[in-house]
Amino acid sequence: MIYLRKANERGHANHGWLDSWHTFSFANYYDPNFMGFSALRVINDDVIEAGQGFGTHPHKDMEILTYVLEGTVEHQDSMGNKEQVPAGEFQIMSAGTGIRHSEYNPSSTERLHLYQIWIMPEENGITPRYEQRRFDAVQGKQLVLSPDARDGSLKVHQDMELYRWALLKDEQSVHQIAAERRVWIQVVKGNVTINGVKASTSDGLAIWDEQAISIHADSDSEVLLFDLPPLNDIFEACLFAGFLARSGRVLMYASGVLPRR
């Protein structure tokens, strides 16, 4: 099954300095039908104006991934890291027992465009850490996150993998899905057809009970593919972002606490 989360149906908040689109419930945007998917808790599509950013704030027990699309992020944290993350690079933090950090756009003229993604860890209370890396493959499917940091990928404390997948127009490829795994695809740019479902820039697709994904690039395209664990294996207290068929429309449901920065 495939559920298409259209870009213009996401939550939206424009604060002047920050224009943010929320795939799942976040801050003042709350929809009980969109609380997350498997281990994914947040996918925010943020544009930050020149010289602006997120001041120092705390996090705990969350894997926080940033993918910079345009501009540069200036990062500083309580672990002593002070780094710049340019377009094309990924940054991950394990908040674990607790961190404080800030993320700014250091440019005086250019906007910053990024995805911020929160992933629930397999266990709480881990030691905080920070990594960043550039993945130079222009085309094809490249592993970005994995639990064992294999093939030069960044480590994530969860039974999941993230691939950056870039395709040229009219290219077609297949990704096999292991039994009971969930997949989320976020279209970074372009137009694609996935198992017959058309999706465009900033759309998301939740995929379950499928054996494979066949992707066709209707234009030069880039997607992020999250290969995720079965829900019941990671959430004992509640079913976090399951699916119901209700009135002919597939809906997501969950119970959980609304996170705030």
Stockholm file with secondary structure:
# STOCKHOLM 1.0

chainA/1-261         MIYLRKANERGHANHGWLDSWHTFSFANYYDPNFMGFSALRVINDDVIEAGQGFGTHPHKDMEILTYVLEGTVEHQDSMGNKEQVPAGEFQIMSAGTGIRHSEYNPSSTERLHLYQIWIMPEENGITPRYEQRRFDAVQGKQLVLSPDARDGSLKVHQDMELYRWALLKDEQSVHQIAAERRVWIQVVKGNVTINGVKASTSDGLAIWDEQAISIHADSDSEVLLFDLPPLNDIFEACLFAGFLARSGRVLMYASGVLPRR
#=GR chainA/1-261 SS CEEEECGGGSEEEECSSEEEEESSCBTTBCCTTCSCBTTEEEEEEEEECTTCEEEEEEECSCEEEEEEEESEEEEEETTSCEEEEETTEEEEEECTTCEEEEEECCCSSCCEEEEEEEECCSSSSCCCEEEEEECCCCSEEEEEEETTCGGGCEECSSSCEEEEEEECTTCEEEEECCTTCEEEEEEEESEEEETTEEEETTCEEEECSCSEEEEEESSSEEEEEEEECCGGGTCSSSCTTEEEEETTEEEEECCCCCCCC
#=GC SS_cons         CEEEECGGGSEEEECSSEEEEESSCBTTBCCTTCSCBTTEEEEEEEEECTTCEEEEEEECSCEEEEEEEESEEEEEETTSCEEEEETTEEEEEECTTCEEEEEECCCSSCCEEEEEEEECCSSSSCCCEEEEEECCCCSEEEEEEETTCGGGCEECSSSCEEEEEEECTTCEEEEECCTTCEEEEEEEESEEEETTEEEETTCEEEECSCSEEEEEESSSEEEEEEEECCGGGTCSSSCTTEEEEETTEEEEECCCCCCCC
//
